[in-house]
Amino acid sequence: MANMRAEINEKKLKAEILQLEKEIADIAHPFYLGKKYEILQDMNRHLEAVLKEKAALRKRLIMPRCQKTLPIEATFHRYVVELLNEAVTFIENLESHLQTVRTMPRIPNIMKNMDTALTKTEMLVMDLEELADQIPKWGEWQKEVYSDSICNTAGLDFGLSLT
């Protein structure tokens, strides 16, 4: 009985091995491996071409354009001069334009601060107007106080005689 079981297990293992060989036969077959090899070679050639193109592009981008002299027809020299003048003007104004763009997100806060400053200024103007109205009144009051004190001192006899 043990021999039969061992024989059955051996046959099962052989059947499993044959089934596995059948399942992977198309993968390991030289015909399919050749096709996969061709596809991998094509992919490799394509990637090499992309890398060469990338290296050439990087080399062109790193090289400054100013070191190459491009011939410009004489009829276009006037336009080149105008273009250079505009480029210089643009570069001069670039920093102020960038500063303006950077401050745009802060505009609501700046407007709020300006409103607060305007309100404070209006309050100070009202206080100043009140003071301006009071100055003449204080002047008149000082005159009255001074004239009253002179009149009061004139009527008093301090024991001084002029004769």
Contact map, one row per residue, 1 for C-alpha under 8 A:
1111100000000000000000000000000000000000000000000000000000000000000000000000000000000000000000000000000000000000000000000000000000000000000000000000000000000000000
1111110000000000000000000000000000000000000000000000000000000000000000000000000000000000000000000000000000000000000000000000000000000000000000000000000000000000000
1111111000000000000000000000000000000000000000000000000000000000000000000000000000000000000000000000000000000000000000000000000000000000000000000000000000000000000
1111111100000000000000000000000000000000000000000000000000000000000000000000000000000000000000000000000000000000000000000000000000000000000000000000000000000000000
1111111110000000000000000000000000000000000000000000000000000000000000000000000000000000000000000000000000000000000000000000000000000000000000000000000000000000000
0111111111000000000000000000000000000000000000000000000000000000000000000000000000000000000000000000000000000000000000000000000000000000000000000000000000000000000
0011111111100000000000000000000000000000000000000000000000000000000000000000000000000000000000000000000000000000000000000000000000000000000000000000000000000000000
0001111111110000000000000000000000000000000000000000000000000000000000000000000000000000000000000000000000000000000000000000000000000000000000000000000000000000000
0000111111111000000000000000000000000000000000000000000000000000000000000000000000000000000000000000000000000000000000000000000000000000000000000000000000000000000
0000011111111100000000000000000000000000000000000000000000000000000000000000000000000000000000000000000000000000000000000000000000000000000000000000000000000000000
0000001111111110000000000000000000000000000000000000000000000000000000000000000000000000000000000000000000000000000000000000000000000000000000000000000000000000000
0000000111111111000000000000000000000000000000000000000000000000000000000000000000000000000000000000000000000000000000000000000000000000000000000000000000000000000
0000000011111111100000000000000000000000000000000000000000000000000000000000000000000000000000000000000000000000000000000000000000000000000000000000000000000000000
0000000001111111110000000000000000000000000000000000000000000000000000000000000000000000000000000000000000000000000000000000000000000000000000000000000000000000000
0000000000111111111000000000000000000000000000000000000000000000000000000000000000000000000000000000000000000000000000000000000000000000000000000000000000000000000
0000000000011111111100000000000000000000000000000000000000000000000000000000000000000000000000000000000000000000000000000000000000000000000000000000000000000000000
0000000000001111111110000000000000000000000000000000000000000000000000000000000000000000000000000000000000000000000000000000000000000000000000000000000000000000000
0000000000000111111111000000000000000000000000000000000000000000000000000000000000000000000000000000000000000000000000000000000000000000000000000000000000000000000
0000000000000011111111100000000000000000000000000000000000000000000000000000000000000000000000000000000000000000000000000000000000000000000000000000000000000000000
0000000000000001111111110000000000000000000000000000000000000000000000000000000000000000000000000000000000000000000000000000000000000000000000000000000000000000000
0000000000000000111111111000000000000000000000000000000000000000000000000000000000000000000000000000000000000000000000000000000000000000000000000000000000000000000
0000000000000000011111111100000000000000000000000000000000000000000000000000000000000000000000000000000000000000000000000000000000000000000000000000000000000000000
0000000000000000001111111100000000000000000000000000000000000000000000000000000000000000000000000000000000000000000000000000000000000000000000000000000000000000000
0000000000000000000111111111000000000000000000000000000000000000000000000000000000000000000000000000000000000000000000000000000000000000000000000000000000000000000
0000000000000000000011111111100000000000000000000000000000000000000000000000000000000000000000000000000000000000000000000000000000000000000000000000000000000000000
0000000000000000000001111111100100000000000000000000000000000000000000000000000000000000000000000000000000000000000000000000000000000000000000000000000000000000000
0000000000000000000000011111100110000000000000000000000000000000000000000000000000000000000000000000000000000000000000000000000000000000000000000000000000000000000
0000000000000000000000011111110110000000000000000000000000000000000000000000000000000000000000000000000000000000000000000000000000000000000000000000000000000000000
0000000000000000000000001111111110000000000000000000000000000000000000000000000000000000000000000000000000000000000000000000000000000000000000000000000000000000000
0000000000000000000000000001111111000000000000000000000000000000000000000000000000000000000000000000000000000000000000000000000000000000000000000000000000000000000
0000000000000000000000000000111111100000000000000000000000000000000000000000000000000000000000000000000000000000000000000000000000000000000000000000000000000000000
0000000000000000000000000111111111110000000000000000000000000000000000000000000000000000000000000000000000000000000000000000000000000000000000000000000000000000000
0000000000000000000000000011111111111000000000000000000000000000000000000000000000000000000000000000000000000000000000000000000000000000000000000000000000000000000
0000000000000000000000000000011111111100000000000000000000000000000000000000000000000000000000000000000000000000000000000000000000000000000000000000000000000000000
0000000000000000000000000000001111111110000000000000000000000000000000000000000000000000000000000000000000000000000000000000000000000000000000000000000000000000000
0000000000000000000000000000000111111111000000000000000000000000000000000000000000000000000000000000000000000000000000000000000000000000000000000000000000000000000
0000000000000000000000000000000011111111100000000000000000000000000000000000000000000000000000000000000000000000000000000000000000000000000000000000000000000000000
0000000000000000000000000000000001111111110000000000000000000000000000000000000000000000000000000000000000000000000000000000000000000000000000000000000000000000000
0000000000000000000000000000000000111111111000000000000000000000000000000000000000000000000000000000000000000000000000000000000000000000000000000000000000000000000
0000000000000000000000000000000000011111111100000000000000000000000000000000000000000000000000000000000000000000000000000000000000000000000000000000000000000000000
0000000000000000000000000000000000001111111110000000000000000000000000000000000000000000000000000000000000000000000000000000000000000000000000000000000000000000000
0000000000000000000000000000000000000111111111000000000000000000000000000000000000000000000000000000000000000000000000000000000000000000000000000000000000000000000
0000000000000000000000000000000000000011111111100000000000000000000000000000000000000000000000000000000000000000000000000000000000000000000000000000000000000000000
0000000000000000000000000000000000000001111111110000000000000000000000000000000000000000000000000000000000000000000000000000000000000000000000000000000000000000000
0000000000000000000000000000000000000000111111111000000000000000000000000000000000000000000000000000000000000000000000000000000000000000000000000000000000000000000
0000000000000000000000000000000000000000011111111100000000000000000000000000000000000000000000000000000000000000000000000000000000000000000000000000000000000000000
0000000000000000000000000000000000000000001111111110000000000000000000000000000000000000000000000000000000000000000000000000000000000000000000000000000000000000000
0000000000000000000000000000000000000000000111111111000000000000000000000000000000000000000000000000000000000000000000000000000000000000000000000000000000000000000
0000000000000000000000000000000000000000000011111111100000000000000000000000000000000000000000000000000000000000000000000000000000000000000000000000000000000000000
0000000000000000000000000000000000000000000001111111110000000000000000000000000000000000000000000000000000000000000000000000000000000000000000000000000000000000000
0000000000000000000000000000000000000000000000111111111000000000000000000000000000000000000000000000000000000000000000000000000000000000000000000000000000000000000
0000000000000000000000000000000000000000000000011111111100000000000000000000000000000000000000000000000000000000000000000000000000000000000000000000000000000000000
0000000000000000000000000000000000000000000000001111111110000000000000000000000000000000000000000000000000000000000000000000000000000000000000000000000000000000000
0000000000000000000000000000000000000000000000000111111111000000000000000000000000000000000000000000000000000000000000000000000000000000000000000000000000000000000
0000000000000000000000000000000000000000000000000011111111100000000000000000000000000000000000000000000000000000000000000000000000000000000000000000000000000000000
0000000000000000000000000000000000000000000000000001111111110000000000000000000000000000000000000000000000000000000000000000000000000000000000000000000000000000000
0000000000000000000000000000000000000000000000000000111111111000000000000000000000000000000000000000000000000000000000000000000000000000000000000000000000000000000
0000000000000000000000000000000000000000000000000000011111111100000000000000000000000000000000000000000000000000000000000000000000000000000000000000000000000000000
0000000000000000000000000000000000000000000000000000001111111110000000000000000000000000000000000000000000000000000000000000000000000000000000000000000000000000000
0000000000000000000000000000000000000000000000000000000111111110000000000000000000000000000000000000000000000000000000000000000000000000000000000000000000000000000
0000000000000000000000000000000000000000000000000000000011111111000000000000000000000000000000000000000000000000000000000000000000000000000000000000000000000000000
0000000000000000000000000000000000000000000000000000000001111111000000000000000000000000000000000000000000000000000000000000000000000000000000000000000000000000000
0000000000000000000000000000000000000000000000000000000000111111100000000000000000000000000000000000000000000000000000000000000000000000000000000000000000000000000
0000000000000000000000000000000000000000000000000000000000001111111100000000000000000000000000000000000000000000000000000000000000000000000000000000000000000000000
0000000000000000000000000000000000000000000000000000000000000011111100000000000000000000000000000000000000000000000000000000000000000000000000000000000000000000000
0000000000000000000000000000000000000000000000000000000000000001111110000000000000000000000000000000000000000000000000000000000000000000000000000000000000000000000
0000000000000000000000000000000000000000000000000000000000000001111110000000000000000000000000000000000000000000000000000000000000000000000000000000000000000000000
0000000000000000000000000000000000000000000000000000000000000001111111000000000000000000000000000000000000000000000000000000000000000000000000000000000000000000000
0000000000000000000000000000000000000000000000000000000000000000011111100000000000000000000000000000000000000000000000000000000000000000000000000000000000000000000
0000000000000000000000000000000000000000000000000000000000000000000111110000000000000000000000000000000000000000000000000000000000000000000000000000000000000000000
0000000000000000000000000000000000000000000000000000000000000000000011111000000000000000000000000000000000000000000000000000000000000000000000000000000000000000000
0000000000000000000000000000000000000000000000000000000000000000000001111101100000000000000000000000000000000000000000000000000000000000000000000000000000000000000
0000000000000000000000000000000000000000000000000000000000000000000000111111100000000000000000000000000000000000000000000000000000000000000000000000000000000000000
0000000000000000000000000000000000000000000000000000000000000000000000011111100000000000000000000000000000000000000000000000000000000000000000000000000000000000000
0000000000000000000000000000000000000000000000000000000000000000000000001111110000000000000000000000000000000000000000000000000000000000000000000000000000000000000
0000000000000000000000000000000000000000000000000000000000000000000000011111111100000000000000000000000000000000000000000000000000000000000000000000000000000000000
0000000000000000000000000000000000000000000000000000000000000000000000011111111110000000000000000000000000000000000000000000000000000000000000000000000000000000000
0000000000000000000000000000000000000000000000000000000000000000000000000011111111000000000000000000000000000000000000000000000000000000000000000000000000000000000
0000000000000000000000000000000000000000000000000000000000000000000000000001111111100000000000000000000000000000000000000000000000000000000000000000000000000000000
0000000000000000000000000000000000000000000000000000000000000000000000000001111111110000000000000000000000000000000000000000000000000000000000000000000000000000000
0000000000000000000000000000000000000000000000000000000000000000000000000000111111111000000000000000000000000000000000000000000000000000000000000000000000000000000
0000000000000000000000000000000000000000000000000000000000000000000000000000011111111100000000000000000000000000000000000000000000000000000000000000000000000000000
0000000000000000000000000000000000000000000000000000000000000000000000000000001111111110000000000000000000000000000000000000000000000000000000000000000000000000000
0000000000000000000000000000000000000000000000000000000000000000000000000000000111111111000000000000000000000000000000000000000000000000000000000000000000000000000
0000000000000000000000000000000000000000000000000000000000000000000000000000000011111111100000000000000000000000000000000000000000000000000000000000000000000000000
0000000000000000000000000000000000000000000000000000000000000000000000000000000001111111110000000000000000000000000000000000000000000000000000000000000000000000000
0000000000000000000000000000000000000000000000000000000000000000000000000000000000111111111000000000000000000000000000000000000000000000000000000000000000000000000
0000000000000000000000000000000000000000000000000000000000000000000000000000000000011111111100000000000000000000000000000000000000000000000000000000000000000000000
0000000000000000000000000000000000000000000000000000000000000000000000000000000000001111111110000000000000000000000000000000000000000000000000000000000000000000000
0000000000000000000000000000000000000000000000000000000000000000000000000000000000000111111111000000000000000000000000000000000000000000000000000000000000000000000
0000000000000000000000000000000000000000000000000000000000000000000000000000000000000011111111100000000000000000000000000000000000000000000000000000000000000000000
0000000000000000000000000000000000000000000000000000000000000000000000000000000000000001111111100000000000000000000000000000000000000000000000000000000000000000000
0000000000000000000000000000000000000000000000000000000000000000000000000000000000000000111111111000000000000000000000000000000000000000000000000000000000000000000
0000000000000000000000000000000000000000000000000000000000000000000000000000000000000000011111111100000000000000000000000000000000000000000000000000000000000000000
0000000000000000000000000000000000000000000000000000000000000000000000000000000000000000001111111110000000000000000000000000000000000000000000000000000000000000000
0000000000000000000000000000000000000000000000000000000000000000000000000000000000000000000011111111000000000000000000000000000000000000000000000000000000000000000
0000000000000000000000000000000000000000000000000000000000000000000000000000000000000000000011111111100000000000000000000000000000000000000000000000000000000000000
0000000000000000000000000000000000000000000000000000000000000000000000000000000000000000000001111111110000000000000000000000000000000000000000000000000000000000000
0000000000000000000000000000000000000000000000000000000000000000000000000000000000000000000000111111111000000000000000000000000000000000000000000000000000000000000
0000000000000000000000000000000000000000000000000000000000000000000000000000000000000000000000011111111100000000000000000000000000000000000000000000000000000000000
0000000000000000000000000000000000000000000000000000000000000000000000000000000000000000000000001111111100000000000000000000000000000000000000000000000000000000000
0000000000000000000000000000000000000000000000000000000000000000000000000000000000000000000000000111111110000000000000000000000000000000000000000000000000000000000
0000000000000000000000000000000000000000000000000000000000000000000000000000000000000000000000000011111111100000000000000000000000000000000000000000000000000000000
0000000000000000000000000000000000000000000000000000000000000000000000000000000000000000000000000001111111100000000000000000000000000000000000000000000000000000000
0000000000000000000000000000000000000000000000000000000000000000000000000000000000000000000000000000011111110000000000000000000000000000000000000000000000000000000
0000000000000000000000000000000000000000000000000000000000000000000000000000000000000000000000000000001111111100000000000000000000000000000000000000000000000000000
0000000000000000000000000000000000000000000000000000000000000000000000000000000000000000000000000000001111111110000000000000000000000000000000000000000000000000000
0000000000000000000000000000000000000000000000000000000000000000000000000000000000000000000000000000000011111111000000000000000000000000000000000000000000000000000
0000000000000000000000000000000000000000000000000000000000000000000000000000000000000000000000000000000001111111100000000000000000000000000000000000000000000000000
0000000000000000000000000000000000000000000000000000000000000000000000000000000000000000000000000000000001111111110000000000000000000000000000000000000000000000000
0000000000000000000000000000000000000000000000000000000000000000000000000000000000000000000000000000000000111111111000000000000000000000000000000000000000000000000
0000000000000000000000000000000000000000000000000000000000000000000000000000000000000000000000000000000000011111111100000000000000000000000000000000000000000000000
0000000000000000000000000000000000000000000000000000000000000000000000000000000000000000000000000000000000001111111110000000000000000000000000000000000000000000000
0000000000000000000000000000000000000000000000000000000000000000000000000000000000000000000000000000000000000111111111000000000000000000000000000000000000000000000
0000000000000000000000000000000000000000000000000000000000000000000000000000000000000000000000000000000000000011111111100000000000000000000000000000000000000000000
0000000000000000000000000000000000000000000000000000000000000000000000000000000000000000000000000000000000000001111111110000000000000000000000000000000000000000000
0000000000000000000000000000000000000000000000000000000000000000000000000000000000000000000000000000000000000000111111111000000000000000000000000000000000000000000
0000000000000000000000000000000000000000000000000000000000000000000000000000000000000000000000000000000000000000011111111100000000000000000000000000000000000000000
0000000000000000000000000000000000000000000000000000000000000000000000000000000000000000000000000000000000000000001111111110000000000000000000000000000000000000000
0000000000000000000000000000000000000000000000000000000000000000000000000000000000000000000000000000000000000000000111111111000000000000000000000000000000000000000
0000000000000000000000000000000000000000000000000000000000000000000000000000000000000000000000000000000000000000000011111111100000000000000000000000000000000000000
0000000000000000000000000000000000000000000000000000000000000000000000000000000000000000000000000000000000000000000001111111110000000000000000000000000000000000000
0000000000000000000000000000000000000000000000000000000000000000000000000000000000000000000000000000000000000000000000111111111000000000000000000000000000000000000
0000000000000000000000000000000000000000000000000000000000000000000000000000000000000000000000000000000000000000000000011111111100000000000000000000000000000000000
0000000000000000000000000000000000000000000000000000000000000000000000000000000000000000000000000000000000000000000000001111111110000000000000000000000000000000000
0000000000000000000000000000000000000000000000000000000000000000000000000000000000000000000000000000000000000000000000000111111111000000000000000000000000000000000
0000000000000000000000000000000000000000000000000000000000000000000000000000000000000000000000000000000000000000000000000011111111100000000000000000000000000000000
0000000000000000000000000000000000000000000000000000000000000000000000000000000000000000000000000000000000000000000000000001111111110000000000000000000000000000000
0000000000000000000000000000000000000000000000000000000000000000000000000000000000000000000000000000000000000000000000000000111111111000000000000000000000000000000
0000000000000000000000000000000000000000000000000000000000000000000000000000000000000000000000000000000000000000000000000000011111111100000000000000000000000000000
0000000000000000000000000000000000000000000000000000000000000000000000000000000000000000000000000000000000000000000000000000001111111110000000000000000000000000000
0000000000000000000000000000000000000000000000000000000000000000000000000000000000000000000000000000000000000000000000000000000111111111000000000000000000000000000
0000000000000000000000000000000000000000000000000000000000000000000000000000000000000000000000000000000000000000000000000000000011111111100000000000000000000000000
0000000000000000000000000000000000000000000000000000000000000000000000000000000000000000000000000000000000000000000000000000000001111111110000000000000000000000000
0000000000000000000000000000000000000000000000000000000000000000000000000000000000000000000000000000000000000000000000000000000000111111111000000000000000000000000
0000000000000000000000000000000000000000000000000000000000000000000000000000000000000000000000000000000000000000000000000000000000011111111100000000000000000000000
0000000000000000000000000000000000000000000000000000000000000000000000000000000000000000000000000000000000000000000000000000000000001111111110000000000000000000000
0000000000000000000000000000000000000000000000000000000000000000000000000000000000000000000000000000000000000000000000000000000000000111111111000000000000000000000
0000000000000000000000000000000000000000000000000000000000000000000000000000000000000000000000000000000000000000000000000000000000000011111111100000000000000000000
0000000000000000000000000000000000000000000000000000000000000000000000000000000000000000000000000000000000000000000000000000000000000001111111110000000000000000000
0000000000000000000000000000000000000000000000000000000000000000000000000000000000000000000000000000000000000000000000000000000000000000111111111000000000000000000
0000000000000000000000000000000000000000000000000000000000000000000000000000000000000000000000000000000000000000000000000000000000000000011111111100000000000000000
0000000000000000000000000000000000000000000000000000000000000000000000000000000000000000000000000000000000000000000000000000000000000000001111111110000000000000000
0000000000000000000000000000000000000000000000000000000000000000000000000000000000000000000000000000000000000000000000000000000000000000000111111111000000000000000
0000000000000000000000000000000000000000000000000000000000000000000000000000000000000000000000000000000000000000000000000000000000000000000011111111100000000000000
0000000000000000000000000000000000000000000000000000000000000000000000000000000000000000000000000000000000000000000000000000000000000000000001111111110000000000000
0000000000000000000000000000000000000000000000000000000000000000000000000000000000000000000000000000000000000000000000000000000000000000000000111111111000000000000
0000000000000000000000000000000000000000000000000000000000000000000000000000000000000000000000000000000000000000000000000000000000000000000000011111111100000000000
0000000000000000000000000000000000000000000000000000000000000000000000000000000000000000000000000000000000000000000000000000000000000000000000001111111110000000000
0000000000000000000000000000000000000000000000000000000000000000000000000000000000000000000000000000000000000000000000000000000000000000000000000111111111000000000
0000000000000000000000000000000000000000000000000000000000000000000000000000000000000000000000000000000000000000000000000000000000000000000000000011111111100000000
0000000000000000000000000000000000000000000000000000000000000000000000000000000000000000000000000000000000000000000000000000000000000000000000000001111111110000000
0000000000000000000000000000000000000000000000000000000000000000000000000000000000000000000000000000000000000000000000000000000000000000000000000000111111110000000
0000000000000000000000000000000000000000000000000000000000000000000000000000000000000000000000000000000000000000000000000000000000000000000000000000011111111000000
0000000000000000000000000000000000000000000000000000000000000000000000000000000000000000000000000000000000000000000000000000000000000000000000000000001111111000000
0000000000000000000000000000000000000000000000000000000000000000000000000000000000000000000000000000000000000000000000000000000000000000000000000000000111111100000
0000000000000000000000000000000000000000000000000000000000000000000000000000000000000000000000000000000000000000000000000000000000000000000000000000000001111111000
0000000000000000000000000000000000000000000000000000000000000000000000000000000000000000000000000000000000000000000000000000000000000000000000000000000000011111000
0000000000000000000000000000000000000000000000000000000000000000000000000000000000000000000000000000000000000000000000000000000000000000000000000000000000001111100
0000000000000000000000000000000000000000000000000000000000000000000000000000000000000000000000000000000000000000000000000000000000000000000000000000000000001111110
0000000000000000000000000000000000000000000000000000000000000000000000000000000000000000000000000000000000000000000000000000000000000000000000000000000000000011111
0000000000000000000000000000000000000000000000000000000000000000000000000000000000000000000000000000000000000000000000000000000000000000000000000000000000000001111
0000000000000000000000000000000000000000000000000000000000000000000000000000000000000000000000000000000000000000000000000000000000000000000000000000000000000000111
